[in-house]
Amino acid sequence: MDTHMRILSGIFRAVALTALPAALVAQDVAIKNATVITITRGDIPNATVLVRGGKITAVGANVAIPAGVRTIDGTGKFVMPGIIDAHSHAALENGINEGAESVTPEVQVQLKNDDPVIYRALAGGVTAALLLHGSANTIGGQARVIKMRWGQSADSMYFKGAFRIVKFALGENVTRASSAAPADERRFPMTRMGVEFTVRYWFTKAKEYDQEWKEYRDGVKANPNLIMPRRDLRLEALTDILHGDLKVHSHSYRGDEILMLIRVADELGFKIHTFQHVLEGYKVADEIAKHGAMASTFADMWAYKVEAYDAIPYNMALMTQRGVVVSVNSDSDERIRRLYQEAGIGVRYGNMAVNEALKMVTLNPARQLGVDKMVGSIETGKDGDIAVFSAHPFAPEAMVEYTIVDGKVLFERAEANTLRKVAEKTPGGQY
């Protein structure tokens, strides 16, 4: 283990031993004299944000702070809503693909709640994320929306009230275009045509299944002895999609495959809630908006495989201009720490307004995950999920100094620096 890794492992070990118990203690907190970026109501200079009982109770220039409330001096600092990552595979147990079959919406991701990436995400101001299956399946498994409640149990990290979400995928990952295996050893589908057929086939079966159960529910009223249909968890999940109870987030790259899925969904009677990656979304933004779908994209990722060649950094701005609700995601344990910088690319490429760009890592992903009434902006009544920066989030020198979840300070840079010094004096530590 090199020096860098020893230091990191020492930090995480120290955090595990000292920071986690404190994370479990409820705490009221106030940040005063800061510039507050509310997202929905502009910026408020020299303002105070008060969080009590886990909820924001006051925001403004003349907020009284009750005695006994922990107070953070925000002089010269910027306060914004906690950052939300709308596409992550962080902290998942036992891999992220159920590769046995191409359609597996009955399975669900499982959280590894003690993964250090959660603490690293907090260090980048991230307070919530959507944890998705991988993109090996035409229709993959069900995702989880979590809060970064570092130090708590997996069950308590799940974000109550968030949408139920299932992962679809299109293109080269599903067809396994890069596989060296012989064709007769590869799983169906192996072409984009096969992907479309797979979606059509399974939703046709789901509609038949749904009708069978409807006829049973209607018929059993008159005949209590009617035999119940056989329950099928896979078709049940697809039926939930048809009813709008399970939201579709689809991995996508090319404009033609995005249009294909929109048309198939319209024909079969379901909706694509959010296109993920959606690198050629700028080509078909009007169609995405008309369908009512949203988009979660990379800031600047291209040419890492053939279907990503036409990706451009203007994508997020162009889709926004056409009326699509856009978020910027990480899809990476590394980029999750600097999503605020990724969002800033929208200002550089596309001339997005500063707060419109910040919306792509706060309120817009909250809408995509169904939690915008609880998080995504600094407003009275919303959860106390807050990031405190040393400078404006788009400034090159900006660093996250505090990350607060439900009113609890779960990351404090000064404390982390102290732990780092301790770790530097602890040779060969293992986390």
Secondary structure by P-SEA (a helix, b strand, c coil): ccaaaaaaaaaaaaaaacccccccbbbbbbbccccccccccccccbbbbbbcccccccccccccccccccccccccbbbbccccccccccccccccccccccccccbbbbbccccaaaaaaaaaccccbbbbccccccbbbbbbbbcccccccccccccccccbbbbbbbcccccccccccccccccccccaaaaaaaaaaaaaaaaaaaaaaaaaaaaaaaccccccccccaaaaaaaaaaaccbbbbbbcccaaaaaaaaaaaaaaccccccccccccccccaaaaaaabbbbbbbcccccccccccccccaaaaaaaaaccbbbbbcccccccccaaaaaacccccccccaaaaaaaacaaaaaaaccccccccccccccccbbbbccccccccccccbbbccccccccaaaaaaaaaaaaacccccc
